[in-house]
Amino acid sequence: MQAGLFTMPLHPPGANFTQTLKADLGQIVALDEMGYSEAWIGEHFTSEWENIPSPELFIAQAIGMTKTIRLGTGVSCMPNHNPFVLACRIAQLDHMAEGRFNWGIGTGSFPGDMQVFGYWGEQATVDNGAYTRASLDTILQLWADPKPGVYETEWWRFTIPETEDDIGLRAHVRPYQTPHPPIALAGVSPHSSTLKMAGARGWIPMSINLIPPNLLKTHWDAIDAGAQEAGHVADRGNWRVAREIFVAETTAQARREALDGVMARDFEQYFLRLLPKVGMMQLLKNDPDMADSDVTMDYLVDNVFIVGSVDEVAQKLADLKGEIGDFGTLLAMGHEWEPYGAWHQSMSLLKNEVLAKVN
């Protein structure tokens, strides 16, 4: 099992944007030095909490500050972008990273962003699932064989000019990696159709942090079903599982940091307010009949998060593998490293001691 990071990121409204970018970059540098294998950075246009609108720009800077860690979009929400522009931008980033890049994609699910781009609620003018599939197929075609002509759907229209070799007029930007960067799809809902598509296409499936293990197991069921329908075998080594994790020298210390620190702040002030508004509170419940009021930080620490000493976290990860089966990379969810020393120690203990026991 490898260790990675998935970060939205998470910063409270009113935080200094310049300083949060520097802090998030500092985390990536620290994780690279610890030997973390990968980090995924989110894309949100209308959330002060999840405040990076361009993970590509963030990754471009981080590549020059790191040595080995692979960096990925977590994710590029396809309906937010024109596919021709996105194809060129992602291909350029792949060259700038010299292949140290993964391309995470998704259909988009953040309410504010969906309203901006027209695929939210009864007034939606865009089918985000259909848009995503059409956009992705178009981008893969552009990377493989960008034929001149008009590319048109109900959502976009662009024209690739006729090739003129004497002056180099052509659609020419293709990825550094062949045939393209590794593609990842992130899913959160039980029996995720997005993860089923990842299984069918042989891409990286990523299970995001919110759901308890009994629902997380349905993610592998979806991945496996997609692979079987496509006639191949899904590779558990490709599966990324994101969890809320905090490790300390003692379980008492770890629980105190989780229940009184930034993890509790981010859930109590953000997720536990956002999820009921968008009808997604059920994701956190291991019993669908639970009252929303019972989803407290104590419940989350005991049932969804992985919090404790090195030995306890190692046992919880072994129990998780026993319940859902093997997976290749554990993605620790990103939070502000405040206090810095405690979070740095937690990430170091996870990589160097916990996974040594699990593996």
Rosetta blueprint (number, residue, H / E / L):
1 M L
2 Q E
3 A E
4 G E
5 L E
6 F E
7 T E
8 M L
9 P L
10 L L
11 H L
12 P L
13 P L
14 G L
15 A L
16 N L
17 F H
18 T H
19 Q H
20 T H
21 L H
22 K H
23 A H
24 D H
25 L H
26 G H
27 Q H
28 I H
29 V H
30 A H
31 L H
32 D H
33 E H
34 M H
35 G L
36 Y L
37 S L
38 E E
39 A E
40 W E
41 I E
42 G L
43 E L
44 H L
45 F L
46 T L
47 S L
48 E L
49 W L
50 E L
51 N L
52 I L
53 P L
54 S L
55 P H
56 E H
57 L H
58 F H
59 I H
60 A H
61 Q H
62 A H
63 I H
64 G H
65 M H
66 T L
67 K L
68 T L
69 I L
70 R E
71 L E
72 G E
73 T E
74 G L
75 V L
76 S E
77 C E
78 M H
79 P H
80 N H
81 H L
82 N L
83 P H
84 F H
85 V H
86 L H
87 A H
88 C H
89 R H
90 I H
91 A H
92 Q H
93 L H
94 D H
95 H H
96 M H
97 A L
98 E L
99 G L
100 R L
101 F E
102 N E
103 W E
104 G E
105 I E
106 G E
107 T L
108 G L
109 S L
110 F L
111 P H
112 G H
113 D H
114 M H
115 Q H
116 V H
117 F H
118 G L
119 Y L
120 W L
121 G H
122 E H
123 Q H
124 A L
125 T L
126 V L
127 D L
128 N H
129 G H
130 A H
131 Y H
132 T H
133 R H
134 A H
135 S H
136 L H
137 D H
138 T H
139 I H
140 L H
141 Q H
142 L H
143 W H
144 A H
145 D L
146 P L
147 K L
148 P L
149 G E
150 V E
151 Y E
152 E E
153 T L
154 E L
155 W L
156 W L
157 R E
158 F E
159 T E
160 I E
161 P L
162 E L
163 T L
164 E E
165 D L
166 D L
167 I L
168 G L
169 L E
170 R L
171 A L
172 H L
173 V L
174 R L
175 P L
176 Y L
177 Q L
178 T L
179 P L
180 H L
181 P L
182 P L
183 I E
184 A E
185 L E
186 A E
187 G E
188 V L
189 S L
190 P L
191 H L
192 S L
193 S H
194 T H
195 L H
196 K H
197 M H
198 A H
199 G H
200 A H
201 R H
202 G L
203 W L
204 I E
205 P E
206 M E
207 S E
208 I L
209 N L
210 L L
211 I L
212 P L
213 P H
214 N H
215 L H
216 L H
217 K H
218 T H
219 H H
220 W H
221 D H
222 A H
223 I H
224 D H
225 A H
226 G H
227 A H
228 Q H
229 E H
230 A H
231 G L
232 H L
233 V L
234 A L
235 D L
236 R H
237 G H
238 N H
239 W L
240 R E
241 V E
242 A E
243 R E
244 E L
245 I E
246 F E
247 V E
248 A E
249 E L
250 T L
251 T H
252 A H
253 Q H
254 A H
255 R H
256 R H
257 E H
258 A H
259 L H
260 D H
261 G L
262 V H
263 M H
264 A H
265 R H
266 D H
267 F H
268 E H
269 Q H
270 Y H
271 F H
272 L H
273 R H
274 L H
275 L H
276 P H
277 K H
278 V L
279 G L
280 M L
281 M H
282 Q H
283 L H
284 L H
285 K L
286 N L
287 D L
288 P L
289 D L
290 M L
291 A L
292 D H
293 S H
294 D H
295 V L
296 T L
297 M H
298 D H
299 Y H
300 L H
301 V H
302 D H
303 N H
304 V L
305 F L
306 I E
307 V E
308 G E
309 S E
310 V H
311 D H
312 E H
313 V H
314 A H
315 Q H
316 K H
317 L H
318 A H
319 D H
320 L H
321 K H
322 G H
323 E H
324 I H
325 G L
326 D L
327 F L
328 G L
329 T E
330 L E
331 L E
332 A E
333 M E
334 G L
335 H L
336 E L
337 W L
338 E L
339 P L
340 Y H
341 G H
342 A H
343 W H
344 H H
345 Q H
346 S H
347 M H
348 S H
349 L H
350 L H
351 K H
352 N H
353 E H
354 V H
355 L H
356 A H
357 K H
358 V H
359 N L
